[in-house]
Structure formats: structure tokens, C-alpha cells
Amino acid sequence: MPGFSDEERERIRKDLIQTGRSLMFTHGPKKTTITDITDSVGISKPMFYRFFDAKADLYLVILQQASEEFYENVREELDEVTDPCEGLKRVLRCYREYLETNPLVQQTFTQDNYREIFRNVSPELLQKIQQEGVADILPFIEALQEQSDGPFAERDPATVLGVLSTIALQVLHKDRYEEYEEGYYDQIMDLLIISLAEGLTTTETQ
């Protein structure tokens, strides 16, 4: 890129990602404009397109960054864990935290938002990213299954992974639960995680 050193290009790209993430967390991806981001970083709008083809491409990078943080958190939580039930509880708790602290990820579960945000991104690219995400988390599930001597070891890892969507549904309805009774949401999530982990890893044959 003419006029910039490699270090300057890398710094600007990081600034765009960090600023975009902060603004989108605060205002949401739909309300955050490219001008909002470039003004905060201190570059022109045309300069943005030297780094990303569209706002959606920046959004994808931010989501991937958040996913990598989630995988690292799971990796640390599972370090030296040998009990599959305890390990699955930790995976589910990490996923809960990942969703609760990341409104951008939450919005990808809402179909209308998903279509609006990624309308300019090719379906092939979205499918590739989704497949890579599954490929990154599956080894954690498979490692827990290898530690199990019960029916859990025989279940399809992708099906077990699909159980995580149950956690996502509860997070999306958090406000409704909190309207009912203080602490009700936390009680539901704690019981759900325990029930899922213990139910999947039980050594008793059905």
C-alpha cells in the first residue's frame, strides 16, 4: 500500500478492528457506519476500503476474533480435566459467557439481522467460515468423548455440539427471564448446564 510501511498498515488494520468491535458492541453493527469507524481511527473513508471490501468483511473478522478468544478460553478450562462430565460443564459455561458478553455473536442468531448484516457476503464464504468454526470446536468434544467409557463416547460429536444451541436460545431470552424474578435466569442456566452435561455423560445404558 503506497505511503505506508508494513508496520503502519498493520497498526491501522488493528485499530479498525478494535474500534469497529467497540462501536458495534455499543451501537450494534447496523447502526455503526464505516464513517463512524474511520473518524474514530483518524483515516478517510476511502482508506477503509484498502483494508476491507465492506463493513460486513470487518464484521466477519471481529466475529472470528471473538471465536478465537472463546476457543482459547475453552482450551484453558479443559487443561488437565479428565472427567468428561466436568469437562462438558466447562465447555457449556464458556459458551454461555461467550454469548452473554458478545452482543455481536448474539445477533448472528437472529435471522433478520443475519441476512441484513451479511447480505453482501457470498453464501460460499459464510458456509466456509461456519464449517471452520465447527472444525475448531469439535476436537474439544472428541477429546472429552475419548475420556468417557459410557454412551457419551458413542454419540456423534456434531450432534453433541448442536446441544450448545440450547444455551444460545436461553441467552437470547435472558431479559424475559429476568422480568419474572431476580436470579431466575441464572438458576435456569445453572440447572440446564448441569442437566445437559450429566445427561449426556451418564454411564448408565438407556
N, C-alpha and C positions, 0 to 999 in steps of 0.2 A: 504494500500500500504506500504510494508516494507520499513523502513528507513525514512519515512516522517510522520510528525504529521498531524493531520487534518487541522491545520492552514496552514502548508506548502503546502499541496495538494491543498487547496482552492486558495492559492496565485498563485501557478504555473498555475492552470487552468484559473484564471482570466488573468494572464499575456499572456497565449497562445491566449485567446480570443481577448484581446486588441491589441496584437502585430499582430495577424492574420488579424484583422479588418483593422489596419493601413496599413499593407503591401498590402492587397488585394485592398484597396481603391486606393493605389498609383499605383500598377502594374497590378491589375486585378487578379482574382482567378486562371486563367490558368497559368499565368507566376509566380505566387507565389508558391514556393515549401515548403514542410514540413521542409526541411533543412534551408531555409531562416528564417522560424518562430522559429525553435528550436535554431538556432545560436543567434538570437536576444534575446531570452528569457534566453539563457545560460544553456540549457539542451541538452541531447543527443537525436538523432532521435528516437531510441528505446523507450526512455522515453515518447515521444509524444503519442505512442500507448497505454500507460497506462491510458491516458485521453480520447483519441478519436480513433475510429477504422480506420478512414481515414480522409483525408483533407476535403472531402465533408461533413462529420459529423460536423467538426468545422465550415464550411461554413454555415451549417444549423443553428447552434447556433447563429452565427453572424447575420444572417438574422432575426431570431426570436427576437434577442435583438433589432435590428433596428425597427422591427414591434411594439414591446412593447413601444419603445420611441414614435412612431407615435401615438399609441392609447392613450398614456398619454397626448400628445400634443393636440389631438382632445378633450379629456376629459376636459382639461383646457380651450380650446377655447369655448366649449359649456356650460361652467359653467354659469348658470343664463341666458342663451339665451332662449327666449320664442318665438321668431319669426322663423318659420320653414325655410323661405327663407334665412334669415341671417345665420341661423344655417347650412344650406346646403352649402352656400357660404364658410363658415369657414371650413367645412369638406373638400371641394374640394381644398381650398387653402392649407390646411395642407397636403393633399395628393400630391399636386404639390411640396411643399417644401420637403416632404419625398423622392420623386423620384429625384428631382434635386440635392439634397445633398447626395444621396446614389447611387453611380455608381454600387454597387453590386446588388441592387434591380433592377436597370435598366437592367442589364444583364440577369436577370431571364425572361425578356420579349422577349429575343431573343432566338428563338427555338434551334438553333445550340449550343449556349453557354449553354443553359439549359440542353440539352442532354449530353454535354461533362462534365459539372461540376457534374451532379448528376447521371452519368452512373453507379456508384457503390452503389447507394441508392435504396432501394426497392421501387417499384411503390406504394405499400401499405402505406409505411411511408410518401412518398411525398403527397399522397392523404389525409392522416390523418392531416398533417401539414396545407395543403391548407384549409381543412374543419375547422380546428381550427381557422385559420386566418379569415375566413368568419364569424364564430361564434362570434369572438371578436369584429368585426366592425358592425355587424348587429344591435346590441342594440342601437347604436347611431342613425342609420337611423330610427329605430322603434320609438325611443323617439321623434324625430322630427315629425314623422307622427302623433303621438298622440297629438301633439300641433297644428296640421293642421285641419281645418274644410272643406277643399276643396278636389278635386280629388287626391291630393298627398297622403292623408291618405289611399286611397283605392288601391294604387299601390303595387305590390309585392315588399317587401323590398330587396330581392335578385336581382330583376331587376334594382331597383334604384342603388344598389351597383355596378351593372355592368356598369353603366354610368361612374364610375371612370376610367374605362379603356380608355375612350376618352381622359382623361387628360394624361394618360401614353403614348398614341400614339404621342401626341404633344411634350412631353418631349423628346422622343426618336428621334424626328426630329428637335430638337432645333437648331442644327448647320445650317441646311438648311435655317431655317427662318432668322437666324442672318446674313447669307450671303446676303440675299435680301435687308435688310435695318436695320439700328441700331434701336433697340427698337421695331421692328416689332413682334418679338416673344412674348414680354411682352404684347403688345396690343392684340394679338390673345388670349393669355391665360386669360387676364382680361375679354375680351368680352365673351369667351367661358364659363368661370365660372359663370358670371352674367346671361348669356342666359340659361345655364342648370338649375341653381338654380331657376330663375324666371319662366322658362318654366315648370318645374316640380311642382312648388308650387302655380301656379296661381289658384285663386279661381273661375275663370270663367269656366263653363262647355263647353266642346268642342262639 
